[in-house]
Amino acid sequence: MSGDFMDGVWLRAGQMEQAAGQRRRLALMAGMAFIGLGTGIGVVQAPASAEPAQYQLIDGADLSPSALLHVEP
């Protein structure tokens, strides 16, 4: 065995670890994109309905600026 054998082994181990890290990041990004697109498509298909706001503490109160400032129109 030459003296550079162990250096080559550690170099190859580092390259393999770097490739595994890149695959892991790529899989994570692909998973996030898949979840994001799936969620977006699922939300678009959901029906939307508007409901009036329910303010139980101030129900029936006039919240216009003139009423809040006690200004007569």
C-alpha positions in Angstrom: 0.0 0.0 0.0 1.2 3.4 -0.8 1.2 6.3 1.6 -1.6 8.1 -0.4 -4.0 5.2 0.0 -5.6 6.4 3.2 -5.8 9.9 1.9 -7.6 8.6 -1.1 -10.0 6.6 1.1 -10.8 9.7 3.2 -11.2 11.8 0.0 -13.6 9.3 -1.4 -15.5 9.1 1.9 -15.9 12.9 1.8 -17.2 12.8 -1.7 -19.7 10.1 -0.8 -20.9 12.2 2.2 -21.2 15.3 0.0 -23.3 13.4 -2.6 -25.5 12.0 0.1 -26.1 15.5 1.5 -27.0 16.8 -1.9 -29.5 14.0 -2.5 -31.0 14.6 1.0 -31.4 18.3 0.2 -32.9 17.6 -3.2 -35.4 15.1 -1.7 -36.3 17.6 1.0 -36.9 20.4 -1.6 -38.9 18.0 -3.8 -41.0 17.0 -0.8 -41.7 20.6 0.1 -42.6 21.5 -3.4 -45.0 18.4 -3.6 -46.7 19.3 -0.4 -46.9 23.0 -1.4 -48.4 22.2 -4.8 -50.8 19.7 -3.3 -52.0 22.1 -0.7 -52.4 24.8 -3.2 -54.4 22.6 -5.5 -56.5 21.4 -2.6 -57.3 24.9 -1.4 -58.3 26.1 -4.8 -60.9 23.3 -5.0 -62.5 24.2 -1.7 -65.6 26.3 -1.8 -65.5 29.8 -0.4 -68.2 31.5 1.6 -68.4 34.9 3.1 -70.1 35.5 6.4 -70.7 38.7 8.2 -68.4 39.4 11.1 -69.8 38.7 14.5 -68.6 41.1 17.2 -70.3 39.9 20.4 -68.7 42.6 22.6 -69.7 45.5 20.3 -72.8 44.1 18.6 -75.0 46.9 17.3 -72.4 49.6 18.0 -71.8 52.3 15.4 -68.0 52.2 14.7 -67.9 54.9 12.1 -65.2 57.6 12.6 -67.8 60.3 13.1 -69.5 58.3 15.9 -66.2 57.4 17.5 -65.1 61.1 17.5 -68.5 62.3 18.6 -68.9 64.5 15.5 -72.4 65.4 14.3 -72.8 65.0 10.5 
